[in-house]
Amino acid sequence: MSTSPSTSTSMPGPRELFERFQRNALEGRAGLDEGMLAEDVVVEMPFAPGGEGRRAEGRAAIAARLREGRAALPVVFEEFRDVVIHETADPEVIVAEYEIVASVPATGRRASANFVAVVRARGGRVVHWREYQDHAAIAAAVA
């Protein structure tokens, strides 16, 4: 008889929430949906171009911003490649390295960009998401 907790009744941790992020993105939705965000979530993108949008706080504000951003981004995400999840000494935190492949329907161009996300989850929700993006590759893809 197993003494480990059932995965069907346990709350999602950072790895499971990252996997949900992937599914959402591939299905054409904002990667981070409102249901996976803590009320006081913080999202940071330290290398955002021009310093805009480097930090956002609060579930409703972030979810709205991400939905709007996804709707305005003229790409179809096709796949995640080379996904590596690093467990940390803190069970609430993972570091995910990945490449996203996308196409731009208007031009037919297909490109990819690399990302690193540091994800902290508590109580089955994302409480902090810090993402580092290859902005030059993204800009070139949608240009």
C-alpha positions, -999 to 999 in steps of 0.1 A, spaced: 0 0 0 13 34 -10 17 61 16 23 89 -9 -5 115 -14 -28 110 -44 -19 134 -72 -56 137 -81 -63 154 -48 -31 174 -42 -28 210 -53 -8 217 -83 28 228 -77 50 250 -98 57 222 -123 20 214 -129 12 251 -132 40 255 -158 26 226 -177 -8 243 -177 9 275 -190 22 255 -219 -12 240 -227 -28 274 -226 -3 289 -249 -5 261 -274 -43 264 -274 -41 301 -283 -49 315 -249 -29 336 -225 -3 313 -209 -12 324 -174 -49 323 -169 -68 339 -140 -76 305 -124 -40 297 -119 -29 330 -103 -29 339 -66 -48 371 -57 -16 389 -49 5 374 -77 35 393 -90 47 389 -126 81 403 -135 99 406 -169 132 423 -159 144 426 -195 112 441 -210 121 465 -238 120 502 -228 114 493 -192 77 490 -198 57 463 -181 86 450 -161 64 444 -130 27 438 -126 8 429 -95 -27 414 -87 -46 386 -103 -73 406 -121 -49 432 -135 -24 406 -147 -50 383 -162 -66 412 -182 -32 424 -194 -21 390 -205 -54 383 -223 -51 417 -241 -14 410 -249 -22 376 -263 -50 389 -285 -26 416 -299 3 392 -305 0 381 -342 15 346 -337 3 310 -334 24 291 -308 32 257 -323 54 239 -298 77 241 -268 111 227 -274 140 218 -252 120 222 -220 142 217 -190 126 220 -155 151 226 -127 139 217 -92 152 239 -65 159 235 -28 126 253 -22 97 230 -32 76 261 -41 101 271 -69 111 257 -102 133 272 -130 120 264 -165 141 268 -196 124 265 -229 122 275 -265 88 284 -281 82 279 -318 56 301 -334 44 311 -368 30 345 -380 -1 338 -401 1 372 -419 36 365 -433 40 328 -431 72 333 -411 81 307 -386 105 315 -358 115 306 -322 127 324 -291 142 312 -259 128 319 -224 136 312 -188 109 314 -161 113 313 -124 80 301 -110 68 302 -74 36 284 -64 18 283 -31 -16 269 -23 -20 256 -59 -16 290 -75 13 310 -90 24 337 -66 54 349 -85 65 345 -121 97 360 -133 104 356 -170 135 363 -191 128 365 -228 149 367 -260 133 400 -271 155 404 -302 142 370 -315 106 380 -308 110 414 -324 125 398 -355 98 372 -358 69 397 -358 86 424 -378 
